[in-house]
């Protein structure tokens, strides 16, 4: 199967909140993230083509980030793939940079622990 993604995805575990058309607050968990989109595990995915503002609860990184998105794939009661509308890219890039830094710190810790 050919890879269609243009951006590398990072595995994450970030809580997300969004609203459906009726205004109900829904929750999910971001399982992977890139500069262009994300997969959100949720029992309440929105329909393909719907636009939605998603709040990423990145409290581990000290902030909540809201990003305008469009649903590009909805998978039953498993989740939805979204692409980001080109707003808030600085906030998103900041979040990705923080994730990368955290991964590097974890790898350094593991490599040091292996040397003891």
N, C-alpha and C positions, 0 to 999 in steps of 0.2 A: 504494500500500500504506500503510495507516494505521500510525502509530507506536504501539506498545503499551506501550513503556517509560515508567515514571513518572519515572525519574531520568536525567539526562544521563550519557552514557558518555564516558570519556576513553580515547583510544588510548594504550596502554602496552606495554612489553616487559619483563615481570617474570617470573622463573622461579618455578614452582610445583611443590610436591611433595605427593603424597597417596598413600593406600594403598587397594588393592582389598580385597574381602572376604576374600581368601586371605592378606592381610598383605604382599603384594608392594609394594615402594616404586615408585611411578610418577612420571614427570615430565611437565611441560608448560610452555607459555609463555602467560601472561595477555596477551591482545591488546587487550581493552578492559575497563574497570572503572567501576563506579558504586557508590553507597552501598548499592544493593540487590542487585547481582550482578556477574557477570563472564563473559567467554568465555575458555575455556582451550583453546588449540590443543594437541592431544595425539593420539598414535596409539592411546592406550588410554583412551578415554572410558568412564566408568561408565554404568550403565543409568539411565534416567529414574526418578526417585523415590528413588534411593539417597542416603543422607546420608553426608557425608564431611567430615573436617577437612582443610582445605587450608592448607599453609604457603606464604606468599608471601615469597619471598627478596628483600626490598627493601633489599639491602645498600647500594645507591646512596643510600638514605635512612637508613642506619645501623641497620637492624633487620630481624628476621624476624617476620612476623605470622601467627598461626594463626587461621583463621576457620571456624566450623562452617557448612556449606553443604548444599544439596539440589540434585541434578541435575534440571533442568527440561527439558533437551533434549540429546540425544546425536546427533551427526552422524557416523556411520560411523567411519572412522579419521582424521577431521579434527579433532574436538574435542567439547567439551561446554559448554553454558551452565548456570551455576549461579546460584541465588538464595541470598543469605546469610540464615542464621537469626539472628534479632536478638540475637546475642551479640557481644561484642568490637567494638561499634560505635565506641567511642572510638578504638581502634587503627586501624580502617578509615578513620574520618574524618581521623585524623592523617595517614595515608598519602595520601589524596586531597588534603588541604591541601598536603602536601609536593610532590605532583605539580603542583598549580596554581602554587605558588611557583616551581618549576623552569621551568614553561612561561612564566610572566611574566618571569623572569630571561632566558630565551632570547630572548623577543620584544624585551625592552629591548636586549639585546646586538645583535640583528639591526638594530633601528632605529638604534642608534648607529653601527653599522658602515656603514649606508647613508648616513649624514650625512657621513662622511669623504671 
